[in-house]
Amino acid sequence: MAKEAGVSVATVSRVINNSGLCTEATEKAVLDAIEKLGYKPNLFGKALKQSETKIIMVLLSSIANTFCASVIRSIDKAASKKGYCTMICATEGVKEKESYFLNYAVNGLFDGVIILNCSLSKTEIAEFSRHVPIVQCNEYINRNIPYVSIDNKKAAYDAVSMLIANGRKNIVFYTVNNSLVSTTQRLIGYKKALADNNLPFNEKLILYGNYGYRNAISVFKDFFNSGIPFDGVFAISDRMAAGAMNVLAENGIKIPEEVEIIGFDNTDISYTSTPKITTVAQPHRDLGENAFYQLENTILGKSTSNIILPHSIVERDSTNN
């Protein structure tokens, strides 16, 4: 390009990097040479030379979850304002994929990582965090690595307490059999709400699904046909709540007169279902924004602190408000 434009290599570099130290004629000559030769800058090479890429990774199991999608949009919006690009790495919950992607970050292809969920252990995440800035968002595994979340125990406690205050005594806890902090903390909150209201814990009212709507219908149908008495349902996802509601409606059960239902996340299905579902709302925008700003501070070597954001309960037609 320098030869084509009749200038030095240093001059070409100044034009490409928009240093403003060249005359208009010189800049035009270089830009004409770039267009003629079809030059494309090696952004990764440049970034690695400068020890930054301005790219962050968002690691999660699946992008199908509408709540996670909302958080990611918020992360990306905040990152864009600071000149960062966001790359989403979905792992399907496969541990080998998680390590594979994180090793890319360790090798300098990303400036930092926001983990929404993963199956790595506390020790494994700590080891990766020694080599690349990491922030945990919504779910967290290692309390010594910065995280942004809500108080899941309190959120579940509030939801179940609402059902109890409405006269419900046999409340299904519709959950998932995994070790995520949100799952374990919500079970603790469920049990505490029962205990504080002098209601016995009944293992038969613990029901396991996989967050999805179709699975929720199948699992809840089997539960309903078992004949175990219940008058309330607290589900840890809106899709699971909607699946349970589908089964109840098909069997002529009136909602909320006979059974009240509360979901979690305030996703689109909660307000498009009939009846609309009362749900625990997480501040997805604040979760994403705070996660990015925490990551930026970590990248810049600034101090960070774990953040617990407030939740709320959006009351709709599936409960007696």
Phi and psi in degrees as GROMACS dihedral restraints (atoms count N, CA, C in turn):
[ dihedral_restraints ]
;  ai    aj    ak    al  type     phi  dphi    fc
    3     4     5     6     1   -61.1    20    10
    4     5     6     7     1   -42.4    20    10
    6     7     8     9     1   -65.3    20    10
    7     8     9    10     1   -43.2    20    10
    9    10    11    12     1   -62.9    20    10
   10    11    12    13     1   -40.1    20    10
   12    13    14    15     1   -85.9    20    10
   13    14    15    16     1   -12.3    20    10
   15    16    17    18     1    72.9    20    10
   16    17    18    19     1    33.3    20    10
   18    19    20    21     1  -131.5    20    10
   19    20    21    22     1   179.9    20    10
   21    22    23    24     1   -83.0    20    10
   22    23    24    25     1   163.2    20    10
   24    25    26    27     1   -62.1    20    10
   25    26    27    28     1   -37.8    20    10
   27    28    29    30     1   -62.5    20    10
   28    29    30    31     1   -36.8    20    10
   30    31    32    33     1   -66.6    20    10
   31    32    33    34     1   -41.7    20    10
   33    34    35    36     1   -59.0    20    10
   34    35    36    37     1   -43.9    20    10
   36    37    38    39     1   -61.0    20    10
   37    38    39    40     1   -41.4    20    10
   39    40    41    42     1   -63.7    20    10
   40    41    42    43     1   -38.8    20    10
   42    43    44    45     1   -67.5    20    10
   43    44    45    46     1   -46.1    20    10
   45    46    47    48     1   -60.5    20    10
   46    47    48    49     1   -37.6    20    10
   48    49    50    51     1   -91.5    20    10
   49    50    51    52     1     7.5    20    10
   51    52    53    54     1    53.0    20    10
   52    53    54    55     1    48.9    20    10
   54    55    56    57     1   -77.4    20    10
   55    56    57    58     1   -18.3    20    10
   57    58    59    60     1    75.7    20    10
   58    59    60    61     1    17.3    20    10
   60    61    62    63     1  -103.1    20    10
   61    62    63    64     1    15.6    20    10
   63    64    65    66     1  -121.1    20    10
   64    65    66    67     1   156.0    20    10
   66    67    68    69     1   -72.9    20    10
   67    68    69    70     1   161.6    20    10
   69    70    71    72     1   -60.8    20    10
   70    71    72    73     1   -38.7    20    10
   72    73    74    75     1   -64.5    20    10
   73    74    75    76     1   -42.7    20    10
   75    76    77    78     1   -66.3    20    10
   76    77    78    79     1   -44.3    20    10
   78    79    80    81     1   -60.4    20    10
   79    80    81    82     1   -41.8    20    10
   81    82    83    84     1   -63.2    20    10
   82    83    84    85     1   -41.2    20    10
   84    85    86    87     1   -62.5    20    10
   85    86    87    88     1   -41.4    20    10
   87    88    89    90     1   -68.4    20    10
   88    89    90    91     1   -44.7    20    10
   90    91    92    93     1   -63.6    20    10
   91    92    93    94     1   -36.9    20    10
   93    94    95    96     1   -63.9    20    10
   94    95    96    97     1   -39.4    20    10
   96    97    98    99     1   -66.5    20    10
   97    98    99   100     1   -39.3    20    10
   99   100   101   102     1   -62.4    20    10
  100   101   102   103     1   -44.4    20    10
  102   103   104   105     1   -66.2    20    10
  103   104   105   106     1   -42.3    20    10
  105   106   107   108     1   -64.2    20    10
  106   107   108   109     1   -41.6    20    10
  108   109   110   111     1   -87.9    20    10
  109   110   111   112     1    -8.2    20    10
  111   112   113   114     1    67.5    20    10
  112   113   114   115     1    34.6    20    10
  114   115   116   117     1   -69.5    20    10
  115   116   117   118     1   135.2    20    10
  117   118   119   120     1  -124.6    20    10
  118   119   120   121     1   123.1    20    10
  120   121   122   123     1   -66.3    20    10
  121   122   123   124     1   143.3    20    10
  123   124   125   126     1   -83.7    20    10
  124   125   126   127     1    92.1    20    10
  126   127   128   129     1   -63.9    20    10
  127   128   129   130     1   -38.1    20    10
  129   130   131   132     1   -66.0    20    10
  130   131   132   133     1   -42.7    20    10
  132   133   134   135     1   -61.1    20    10
  133   134   135   136     1   -43.6    20    10
  135   136   137   138     1   -63.0    20    10
  136   137   138   139     1   -43.9    20    10
  138   139   140   141     1   -63.9    20    10
  139   140   141   142     1   -43.6    20    10
  141   142   143   144     1   -64.7    20    10
  142   143   144   145     1   -37.4    20    10
  144   145   146   147     1   -63.0    20    10
  145   146   147   148     1   -36.5    20    10
  147   148   149   150     1   -88.0    20    10
  148   149   150   151     1     2.7    20    10
  150   151   152   153     1    63.5    20    10
  151   152   153   154     1    26.7    20    10
  153   154   155   156     1  -153.8    20    10
  154   155   156   157     1   152.5    20    10
  156   157   158   159     1  -116.3    20    10
  157   158   159   160     1   -17.8    20    10
  159   160   161   162     1    60.2    20    10
  160   161   162   163     1    29.1    20    10
  162   163   164   165     1  -124.9    20    10
  163   164   165   166     1   133.6    20    10
  165   166   167   168     1  -116.8    20    10
  166   167   168   169     1   150.1    20    10
  168   169   170   171     1  -100.1    20    10
  169   170   171   172     1   138.2    20    10
  171   172   173   174     1  -112.7    20    10
  172   173   174   175     1   115.9    20    10
  174   175   176   177     1  -104.6    20    10
  175   176   177   178     1   128.6    20    10
  177   178   179   180     1  -158.6    20    10
  178   179   180   181     1   167.7    20    10
  180   181   182   183     1   -76.7    20    10
  181   182   183   184     1   -39.2    20    10
  183   184   185   186     1  -153.9    20    10
  184   185   186   187     1   144.8    20    10
  186   187   188   189     1   -93.7    20    10
  187   188   189   190     1     2.8    20    10
  189   190   191   192     1   -71.9    20    10
  190   191   192   193     1   -25.0    20    10
  192   193   194   195     1   -70.4    20    10
  193   194   195   196     1   118.6    20    10
  195   196   197   198     1   -67.2    20    10
  196   197   198   199     1   -28.8    20    10
  198   199   200   201     1   -65.2    20    10
  199   200   201   202     1   -47.4    20    10
  201   202   203   204     1   -61.7    20    10
  202   203   204   205     1   -37.8    20    10
  204   205   206   207     1   -60.9    20    10
  205   206   207   208     1   -39.5    20    10
  207   208   209   210     1   -65.5    20    10
  208   209   210   211     1   -41.2    20    10
  210   211   212   213     1   -63.8    20    10
  211   212   213   214     1   -42.5    20    10
  213   214   215   216     1   -62.5    20    10
  214   215   216   217     1   -41.7    20    10
  216   217   218   219     1   -59.5    20    10
  217   218   219   220     1   -38.9    20    10
  219   220   221   222     1   -68.4    20    10
  220   221   222   223     1   -40.6    20    10
  222   223   224   225     1   -59.9    20    10
  223   224   225   226     1   -48.0    20    10
  225   226   227   228     1   -63.8    20    10
  226   227   228   229     1   -39.5    20    10
  228   229   230   231     1   -63.6    20    10
  229   230   231   232     1   -45.2    20    10
  231   232   233   234     1   -66.4    20    10
  232   233   234   235     1   -40.3    20    10
  234   235   236   237     1   -65.0    20    10
  235   236   237   238     1   -41.3    20    10
  237   238   239   240     1   -60.6    20    10
  238   239   240   241     1   -37.7    20    10
  240   241   242   243     1   -62.9    20    10
  241   242   243   244     1   -26.0    20    10
  243   244   245   246     1  -102.8    20    10
  244   245   246   247     1    12.3    20    10
  246   247   248   249     1    83.2    20    10
  247   248   249   250     1    17.2    20    10
  249   250   251   252     1  -103.2    20    10
  250   251   252   253     1   147.2    20    10
  252   253   254   255     1  -100.3    20    10
  253   254   255   256     1   153.8    20    10
  255   256   257   258     1  -115.8    20    10
  256   257   258   259     1   130.9    20    10
  258   259   260   261     1  -116.7    20    10
  259   260   261   262     1   125.5    20    10
  261   262   263   264     1   -93.6    20    10
  262   263   264   265     1   128.3    20    10
  264   265   266   267     1  -120.2    20    10
  265   266   267   268     1   106.3    20    10
  267   268   269   270     1   -95.4    20    10
  268   269   270   271     1   130.9    20    10
  270   271   272   273     1  -110.4    20    10
  271   272   273   274     1    -8.3    20    10
  273   274   275   276     1    59.0    20    10
  274   275   276   277     1    22.6    20    10
  276   277   278   279     1    73.4    20    10
  277   278   279   280     1    12.8    20    10
  279   280   281   282     1   -86.8    20    10
  280   281   282   283     1   120.1    20    10
  282   283   284   285     1   -60.9    20    10
  283   284   285   286     1   -37.4    20    10
  285   286   287   288     1   -63.8    20    10
  286   287   288   289     1   -37.5    20    10
  288   289   290   291     1   -67.1    20    10
  289   290   291   292     1   -38.8    20    10
  291   292   293   294     1   -60.3    20    10
  292   293   294   295     1   -46.8    20    10
  294   295   296   297     1   -65.8    20    10
  295   296   297   298     1   -37.6    20    10
  297   298   299   300     1   -59.7    20    10
  298   299   300   301     1   -49.5    20    10
  300   301   302   303     1   -67.5    20    10
  301   302   303   304     1   -41.8    20    10
  303   304   305   306     1   -65.6    20    10
  304   305   306   307     1   -30.3    20    10
  306   307   308   309     1   -66.1    20    10
  307   308   309   310     1   -31.4    20    10
  309   310   311   312     1   -61.2    20    10
  310   311   312   313     1   -42.3    20    10
  312   313   314   315     1   -65.3    20    10
  313   314   315   316     1   -42.3    20    10
  315   316   317   318     1   -60.3    20    10
  316   317   318   319     1   -33.9    20    10
  318   319   320   321     1   -84.8    20    10
  319   320   321   322     1     9.6    20    10
  321   322   323   324     1    94.5    20    10
  322   323   324   325     1     7.9    20    10
  324   325   326   327     1   -82.6    20    10
  325   326   327   328     1   -11.1    20    10
  327   328   329   330     1  -134.5    20    10
  328   329   330   331     1   146.5    20    10
  330   331   332   333     1   -78.7    20    10
  331   332   333   334     1   -23.0    20    10
  333   334   335   336     1  -173.3    20    10
  334   335   336   337     1   172.0    20    10
  336   337   338   339     1  -134.4    20    10
  337   338   339   340     1   134.8    20    10
  339   340   341   342     1  -110.3    20    10
  340   341   342   343     1   121.2    20    10
  342   343   344   345     1  -101.9    20    10
  343   344   345   346     1   117.9    20    10
  345   346   347   348     1   -84.1    20    10
  346   347   348   349     1   -38.8    20    10
  348   349   350   351     1  -164.8    20    10
  349   350   351   352     1   150.6    20    10
  351   352   353   354     1  -164.8    20    10
  352   353   354   355     1   170.0    20    10
  354   355   356   357     1  -105.7    20    10
  355   356   357   358     1     7.2    20    10
  357   358   359   360     1   -68.3    20    10
  358   359   360   361     1   155.2    20    10
  360   361   362   363     1   -81.5    20    10
  361   362   363   364     1   167.6    20    10
  363   364   365   366     1   -56.3    20    10
  364   365   366   367     1   -42.5    20    10
  366   367   368   369     1   -69.3    20    10
  367   368   369   370     1   -40.7    20    10
  369   370   371   372     1   -65.4    20    10
  370   371   372   373     1   -41.9    20    10
  372   373   374   375     1   -65.7    20    10
  373   374   375   376     1   -38.9    20    10
  375   376   377   378     1   -60.4    20    10
  376   377   378   379     1   -39.5    20    10
  378   379   380   381     1   -65.8    20    10
  379   380   381   382     1   -44.0    20    10
  381   382   383   384     1   -63.1    20    10
  382   383   384   385     1   -38.0    20    10
  384   385   386   387     1   -67.9    20    10
  385   386   387   388     1   -15.5    20    10
  387   388   389   390     1   -70.7    20    10
  388   389   390   391     1   -20.7    20    10
  390   391   392   393     1  -113.7    20    10
  391   392   393   394     1   -18.3    20    10
  393   394   395   396     1  -148.7    20    10
  394   395   396   397     1   140.6    20    10
  396   397   398   399     1   -61.8    20    10
  397   398   399   400     1   132.1    20    10
  399   400   401   402     1  -133.0    20    10
  400   401   402   403     1   138.0    20    10
  402   403   404   405     1  -128.5    20    10
  403   404   405   406     1   136.7    20    10
  405   406   407   408     1   -96.6    20    10
  406   407   408   409     1   134.3    20    10
  408   409   410   411     1  -123.9    20    10
  409   410   411   412     1   127.9    20    10
  411   412   413   414     1    73.5    20    10
  412   413   414   415     1   -68.3    20    10
  414   415   416   417     1   -93.1    20    10
  415   416   417   418     1   148.2    20    10
  417   418   419   420     1  -144.8    20    10
  418   419   420   421     1   146.7    20    10
  420   421   422   423     1  -113.4    20    10
  421   422   423   424     1   -40.8    20    10
  423   424   425   426     1  -115.3    20    10
  424   425   426   427     1   114.3    20    10
  426   427   428   429     1   -69.5    20    10
  427   428   429   430     1   -12.6    20    10
  429   430   431   432     1   -88.2    20    10
  430   431   432   433     1    -3.6    20    10
  432   433   434   435     1  -109.5    20    10
  433   434   435   436     1   134.3    20    10
  435   436   437   438     1   -49.8    20    10
  436   437   438   439     1   138.2    20    10
  438   439   440   441     1  -144.6    20    10
  439   440   441   442     1   156.5    20    10
  441   442   443   444     1  -128.0    20    10
  442   443   444   445     1   126.6    20    10
  444   445   446   447     1  -157.8    20    10
  445   446   447   448     1  -171.8    20    10
  447   448   449   450     1  -115.5    20    10
  448   449   450   451     1   173.0    20    10
  450   451   452   453     1   -86.8    20    10
  451   452   453   454     1    91.9    20    10
  453   454   455   456     1   -65.1    20    10
  454   455   456   457     1   -33.4    20    10
  456   457   458   459     1   -64.0    20    10
  457   458   459   460     1   -45.8    20    10
  459   460   461   462     1   -66.6    20    10
  460   461   462   463     1   -37.2    20    10
  462   463   464   465     1   -62.6    20    10
  463   464   465   466     1   -45.8    20    10
  465   466   467   468     1   -66.9    20    10
  466   467   468   469     1   -40.6    20    10
  468   469   470   471     1   -58.5    20    10
  469   470   471   472     1   -45.0    20    10
  471   472   473   474     1   -64.5    20    10
  472   473   474   475     1   -41.5    20    10
  474   475   476   477     1   -65.5    20    10
  475   476   477   478     1   -47.8    20    10
  477   478   479   480     1   -67.9    20    10
  478   479   480   481     1   -37.2    20    10
  480   481   482   483     1   -62.0    20    10
  481   482   483   484     1   -35.6    20    10
  483   484   485   486     1   -63.8    20    10
  484   485   486   487     1   -44.3    20    10
  486   487   488   489     1   -62.1    20    10
  487   488   489   490     1   -41.5    20    10
  489   490   491   492     1   -65.6    20    10
  490   491   492   493     1   -41.5    20    10
  492   493   494   495     1   -62.5    20    10
  493   494   495   496     1   -26.1    20    10
  495   496   497   498     1   -86.6    20    10
  496   497   498   499     1     7.9    20    10
  498   499   500   501     1    95.8    20    10
  499   500   501   502     1     7.0    20    10
  501   502   503   504     1   -83.1    20    10
  502   503   504   505     1   133.6    20    10
  504   505   506   507     1  -120.8    20    10
  505   506   507   508     1   -21.8    20    10
  507   508   509   510     1  -119.7    20    10
  508   509   510   511     1    89.8    20    10
  510   511   512   513     1  -106.7    20    10
  511   512   513   514     1   123.1    20    10
  513   514   515   516     1   -74.4    20    10
  514   515   516   517     1   134.3    20    10
  516   517   518   519     1  -104.0    20    10
  517   518   519   520     1   104.9    20    10
  519   520   521   522     1   -95.2    20    10
  520   521   522   523     1   106.8    20    10
  522   523   524   525     1  -131.2    20    10
  523   524   525   526     1  -167.4    20    10
  525   526   527   528     1  -129.2    20    10
  526   527   528   529     1   141.5    20    10
  528   529   530   531     1   -85.7    20    10
  529   530   531   532     1    78.2    20    10
  531   532   533   534     1  -141.6    20    10
  532   533   534   535     1  -179.1    20    10
  534   535   536   537     1  -109.4    20    10
  535   536   537   538     1    16.7    20    10
  537   538   539   540     1   -62.1    20    10
  538   539   540   541     1   145.9    20    10
  540   541   542   543     1   -61.5    20    10
  541   542   543   544     1   -36.1    20    10
  543   544   545   546     1   -62.2    20    10
  544   545   546   547     1   -41.5    20    10
  546   547   548   549     1   -65.9    20    10
  547   548   549   550     1   -49.4    20    10
  549   550   551   552     1   -66.5    20    10
  550   551   552   553     1   -39.6    20    10
  552   553   554   555     1   -69.9    20    10
  553   554   555   556     1   -34.7    20    10
  555   556   557   558     1   -69.0    20    10
  556   557   558   559     1   -34.2    20    10
  558   559   560   561     1   -65.4    20    10
  559   560   561   562     1   -41.2    20    10
  561   562   563   564     1   -61.6    20    10
  562   563   564   565     1   -42.8    20    10
  564   565   566   567     1   -64.2    20    10
  565   566   567   568     1   -39.6    20    10
  567   568   569   570     1   -60.1    20    10
  568   569   570   571     1   -48.6    20    10
  570   571   572   573     1   -64.4    20    10
  571   572   573   574     1   -39.5    20    10
  573   574   575   576     1   -66.5    20    10
  574   575   576   577     1   -39.1    20    10
  576   577   578   579     1   -62.6    20    10
  577   578   579   580     1   -40.2    20    10
  579   580   581   582     1   -63.3    20    10
  580   581   582   583     1   -48.7    20    10
  582   583   584   585     1   -62.0    20    10
  583   584   585   586     1   -42.7    20    10
  585   586   587   588     1   -67.5    20    10
  586   587   588   589     1   -16.9    20    10
  588   589   590   591     1  -111.3    20    10
  589   590   591   592     1    16.9    20    10
  591   592   593   594     1    58.8    20    10
  592   593   594   595     1    36.8    20    10
  594   595   596   597     1  -107.7    20    10
  595   596   597   598     1   137.5    20    10
  597   598   599   600     1   -73.6    20    10
  598   599   600   601     1   148.3    20    10
  600   601   602   603     1   -82.9    20    10
  601   602   603   604     1   129.3    20    10
  603   604   605   606     1  -120.5    20    10
  604   605   606   607     1   110.7    20    10
  606   607   608   609     1   -57.8    20    10
  607   608   609   610     1   -28.8    20    10
  609   610   611   612     1   -67.8    20    10
  610   611   612   613     1   -16.2    20    10
  612   613   614   615     1   -94.2    20    10
  613   614   615   616     1     6.4    20    10
  615   616   617   618     1   -93.6    20    10
  616   617   618   619     1   120.4    20    10
  618   619   620   621     1  -122.4    20    10
  619   620   621   622     1   136.3    20    10
  621   622   623   624     1  -113.7    20    10
  622   623   624   625     1   125.5    20    10
  624   625   626   627     1  -124.7    20    10
  625   626   627   628     1  -154.4    20    10
  627   628   629   630     1  -136.0    20    10
  628   629   630   631     1    25.4    20    10
  630   631   632   633     1    82.8    20    10
  631   632   633   634     1   -22.8    20    10
  633   634   635   636     1   -83.4    20    10
  634   635   636   637     1   159.5    20    10
  636   637   638   639     1   -73.5    20    10
  637   638   639   640     1   -49.7    20    10
  639   640   641   642     1   -64.0    20    10
  640   641   642   643     1   -43.5    20    10
  642   643   644   645     1   -62.1    20    10
  643   644   645   646     1   -38.4    20    10
  645   646   647   648     1   -61.4    20    10
  646   647   648   649     1   -38.9    20    10
  648   649   650   651     1   -64.5    20    10
  649   650   651   652     1   -47.0    20    10
  651   652   653   654     1   -61.9    20    10
  652   653   654   655     1   -48.3    20    10
  654   655   656   657     1   -66.6    20    10
  655   656   657   658     1   -42.8    20    10
  657   658   659   660     1   -71.3    20    10
  658   659   660   661     1   -30.0    20    10
  660   661   662   663     1   -62.2    20    10
  661   662   663   664     1   -44.2    20    10
  663   664   665   666     1   -63.1    20    10
  664   665   666   667     1   -41.5    20    10
  666   667   668   669     1   -63.2    20    10
  667   668   669   670     1   -46.3    20    10
  669   670   671   672     1   -59.7    20    10
  670   671   672   673     1   -42.2    20    10
  672   673   674   675     1   -70.2    20    10
  673   674   675   676     1   -14.2    20    10
  675   676   677   678     1   -72.3    20    10
  676   677   678   679     1   -20.2    20    10
  678   679   680   681     1    83.2    20    10
  679   680   681   682     1     6.7    20    10
  681   682   683   684     1   -68.1    20    10
  682   683   684   685     1   126.3    20    10
  684   685   686   687     1   -70.2    20    10
  685   686   687   688     1   140.0    20    10
  687   688   689   690     1  -157.2    20    10
  688   689   690   691     1   155.6    20    10
  690   691   692   693     1  -135.7    20    10
  691   692   693   694     1     6.6    20    10
  693   694   695   696     1  -153.6    20    10
  694   695   696   697     1   154.7    20    10
  696   697   698   699     1  -137.2    20    10
  697   698   699   700     1   126.7    20    10
  699   700   701   702     1  -115.5    20    10
  700   701   702   703     1   113.7    20    10
  702   703   704   705     1  -108.2    20    10
  703   704   705   706     1   143.5    20    10
  705   706   707   708     1   -85.7    20    10
  706   707   708   709     1     6.6    20    10
  708   709   710   711     1  -147.7    20    10
  709   710   711   712     1   151.0    20    10
  711   712   713   714     1   -64.2    20    10
  712   713   714   715     1   -35.1    20    10
  714   715   716   717     1   -66.4    20    10
  715   716   717   718     1   -36.7    20    10
  717   718   719   720     1   -68.0    20    10
  718   719   720   721     1   -39.4    20    10
  720   721   722   723     1   -63.2    20    10
  721   722   723   724     1   -42.4    20    10
  723   724   725   726     1   -65.8    20    10
  724   725   726   727     1   -36.6    20    10
  726   727   728   729     1   -64.4    20    10
  727   728   729   730     1   -43.3    20    10
  729   730   731   732     1   -62.3    20    10
  730   731   732   733     1   -41.3    20    10
  732   733   734   735     1   -64.9    20    10
  733   734   735   736     1   -35.3    20    10
  735   736   737   738     1   -60.7    20    10
  736   737   738   739     1   -44.8    20    10
  738   739   740   741     1   -64.8    20    10
  739   740   741   742     1   -42.9    20    10
  741   742   743   744     1   -63.2    20    10
  742   743   744   745     1   -42.8    20    10
  744   745   746   747     1   -63.1    20    10
  745   746   747   748     1   -40.8    20    10
  747   748   749   750     1   -64.5    20    10
  748   749   750   751     1   -25.2    20    10
  750   751   752   753     1  -101.1    20    10
  751   752   753   754     1    15.0    20    10
  753   754   755   756     1    72.6    20    10
  754   755   756   757     1    19.2    20    10
  756   757   758   759     1   -84.2    20    10
  757   758   759   760     1   127.8    20    10
  759   760   761   762     1   -82.2    20    10
  760   761   762   763     1   131.9    20    10
  762   763   764   765     1  -117.1    20    10
  763   764   765   766     1   123.7    20    10
  765   766   767   768     1   -99.7    20    10
  766   767   768   769     1     7.3    20    10
  768   769   770   771     1   -58.7    20    10
  769   770   771   772     1   -45.3    20    10
  771   772   773   774     1   -97.2    20    10
  772   773   774   775     1   -38.5    20    10
  774   775   776   777     1  -136.6    20    10
  775   776   777   778     1   130.4    20    10
  777   778   779   780     1  -100.8    20    10
  778   779   780   781     1   148.3    20    10
  780   781   782   783     1  -133.7    20    10
  781   782   783   784     1   136.4    20    10
  783   784   785   786     1  -128.5    20    10
  784   785   786   787     1   133.3    20    10
  786   787   788   789     1  -105.5    20    10
  787   788   789   790     1  -161.9    20    10
  789   790   791   792     1  -148.2    20    10
  790   791   792   793     1   133.7    20    10
  792   793   794   795     1   111.0    20    10
  793   794   795   796     1   -19.2    20    10
  795   796   797   798     1    56.2    20    10
  796   797   798   799     1    47.1    20    10
  798   799   800   801     1   -87.7    20    10
  799   800   801   802     1   176.3    20    10
  801   802   803   804     1   -57.5    20    10
  802   803   804   805     1   -35.0    20    10
  804   805   806   807     1   -66.4    20    10
  805   806   807   808     1   -22.9    20    10
  807   808   809   810     1   -70.7    20    10
  808   809   810   811     1   -29.0    20    10
  810   811   812   813     1  -109.5    20    10
  811   812   813   814     1     1.5    20    10
  813   814   815   816     1  -105.3    20    10
  814   815   816   817     1   -10.8    20    10
  816   817   818   819     1   -75.7    20    10
  817   818   819   820     1   161.9    20    10
  819   820   821   822     1  -124.4    20    10
  820   821   822   823     1   115.8    20    10
  822   823   824   825     1   -72.2    20    10
  823   824   825   826     1   163.7    20    10
  825   826   827   828     1   -66.2    20    10
  826   827   828   829     1   145.0    20    10
  828   829   830   831     1   -97.7    20    10
  829   830   831   832     1   127.9    20    10
  831   832   833   834     1   -64.5    20    10
  832   833   834   835     1   137.0    20    10
  834   835   836   837     1  -150.9    20    10
  835   836   837   838     1   155.4    20    10
  837   838   839   840     1   -84.1    20    10
  838   839   840   841     1   122.3    20    10
  840   841   842   843     1   -98.0    20    10
  841   842   843   844     1   127.5    20    10
  843   844   845   846     1   -97.2    20    10
  844   845   846   847     1   143.9    20    10
  846   847   848   849     1   -79.3    20    10
  847   848   849   850     1    78.7    20    10
  849   850   851   852     1   -59.9    20    10
  850   851   852   853     1   -36.0    20    10
  852   853   854   855     1   -64.7    20    10
  853   854   855   856     1   -46.0    20    10
  855   856   857   858     1   -66.8    20    10
  856   857   858   859     1   -35.6    20    10
  858   859   860   861     1   -60.2    20    10
  859   860   861   862     1   -49.1    20    10
  861   862   863   864     1   -65.2    20    10
  862   863   864   865     1   -46.6    20    10
  864   865   866   867     1   -61.9    20    10
  865   866   867   868     1   -48.0    20    10
  867   868   869   870     1   -65.1    20    10
  868   869   870   871     1   -35.5    20    10
  870   871   872   873     1   -62.8    20    10
  871   872   873   874     1   -43.7    20    10
  873   874   875   876     1   -65.4    20    10
  874   875   876   877     1   -45.2    20    10
  876   877   878   879     1   -65.1    20    10
  877   878   879   880     1   -34.3    20    10
  879   880   881   882     1   -64.4    20    10
  880   881   882   883     1   -40.6    20    10
  882   883   884   885     1   -66.7    20    10
  883   884   885   886     1   -43.0    20    10
  885   886   887   888     1   -59.2    20    10
  886   887   888   889     1   -43.9    20    10
  888   889   890   891     1   -61.0    20    10
  889   890   891   892     1   -39.6    20    10
  891   892   893   894     1   -65.5    20    10
  892   893   894   895     1   -42.7    20    10
  894   895   896   897     1   -60.0    20    10
  895   896   897   898     1   -40.7    20    10
  897   898   899   900     1   -84.0    20    10
  898   899   900   901     1    -0.1    20    10
  900   901   902   903     1    77.9    20    10
  901   902   903   904     1    18.3    20    10
  903   904   905   906     1   -88.0    20    10
  904   905   906   907     1   163.7    20    10
  906   907   908   909     1   -71.3    20    10
  907   908   909   910     1   149.2    20    10
  909   910   911   912     1  -132.9    20    10
  910   911   912   913     1   163.1    20    10
  912   913   914   915     1  -145.9    20    10
  913   914   915   916     1   147.9    20    10
  915   916   917   918     1   -65.9    20    10
  916   917   918   919     1   141.9    20    10
  918   919   920   921     1  -121.7    20    10
  919   920   921   922     1   127.0    20    10
  921   922   923   924     1  -111.2    20    10
  922   923   924   925     1   115.5    20    10
  924   925   926   927     1   -94.4    20    10
  925   926   927   928     1   154.4    20    10
  927   928   929   930     1   -76.0    20    10
  928   929   930   931     1   146.9    20    10
  930   931   932   933     1  -105.6    20    10
  931   932   933   934     1   174.1    20    10
  933   934   935   936     1  -149.1    20    10
  934   935   936   937     1   160.5    20    10
  936   937   938   939     1  -109.1    20    10
  937   938   939   940     1   120.8    20    10
  939   940   941   942     1   -92.4    20    10
  940   941   942   943     1   111.0    20    10
  942   943   944   945     1   -85.3    20    10
  943   944   945   946     1   125.8    20    10
  945   946   947   948     1  -131.1    20    10
  946   947   948   949     1  -152.3    20    10
  948   949   950   951     1   -82.5    20    10
  949   950   951   952     1   -10.4    20    10
  951   952   953   954     1   -83.4    20    10
  952   953   954   955     1    -0.3    20    10
  954   955   956   957     1  -132.3    20    10
  955   956   957   958     1   158.3    20    10
  957   958   959   960     1   -80.7    20    10
  958   959   960   961     1    98.3    20    10
